Amino acid sequence: MVARTGRGSMIDARVEFFDSDRDETKAVGQLTVVVRFDSNEIGRQSADLAGVGGHARAWDSVTETYSMQIPLSINPLPGRIVVLQATFEGVDGSRMTASREVRWPETAR
């Protein structure tokens, strides 16, 4: 979801984790999502998913995802592609990455 507020645009990123059986699961570690436009970083947000407090701040029980509101430094042009890159550093030393291209809407909600 993309929103334009009085503070500028932001992206509401939703991140899911799955175990080896493809069942949804929670994660313990550091989650960072970077937003890029034309290879330039235009937004970044991190969440510390250690302990109950970290999960409570980032976990959305309705969608069962980690929700991160990422403010953007610029408004991409309508119809252009932005890339969301998620990196997770687990407390056990594991590292996972994923990315997704998102077409910037003609009009934001």
C-alpha positions, -999 to 999 in steps of 0.1 A, spaced: 0 0 0 12 35 -8 0 65 11 7 102 6 4 122 38 13 157 48 48 144 55 53 129 21 48 95 6 53 62 25 50 25 18 34 1 41 55 -31 36 43 -65 48 69 -92 54 61 -129 60 83 -157 72 78 -194 65 94 -225 80 107 -255 60 72 -269 57 59 -236 42 39 -228 74 39 -192 85 61 -184 114 75 -156 135 112 -147 134 137 -135 160 163 -111 148 167 -78 129 145 -70 99 154 -41 75 135 -30 45 151 -7 19 131 11 -8 150 19 -40 141 40 -70 164 42 -100 190 23 -79 189 51 -53 178 44 -17 147 65 -10 135 49 22 147 25 50 130 11 81 143 -15 106 125 -36 132 141 -54 161 122 -86 163 139 -98 195 116 -106 225 79 -99 230 83 -61 228 98 -62 193 71 -85 180 44 -65 195 55 -33 178 60 -49 143 34 -78 142 0 -72 126 -23 -99 140 -50 -93 114 -27 -100 84 -3 -121 104 26 -103 88 53 -79 100 41 -44 91 67 -16 85 57 20 76 86 33 54 87 71 48 101 80 14 125 109 7 110 115 -27 78 108 -46 85 84 -75 69 92 -108 35 76 -115 39 42 -132 76 38 -124 90 8 -106 103 9 -70 122 -20 -54 117 -32 -19 146 -52 -5 142 -70 28 171 -84 48 167 -104 80 196 -112 103 186 -140 127 199 -142 163 213 -176 152 235 -160 126 212 -168 97 207 -142 69 178 -141 45 171 -116 17 142 -110 -6 131 -83 -30 100 -73 -49 94 -48 -76 63 -26 -71 48 -3 -98 42 32 -83 5 40 -86 -10 67 -108 -28 80 -77 -21 71 -41 -47 64 -14 
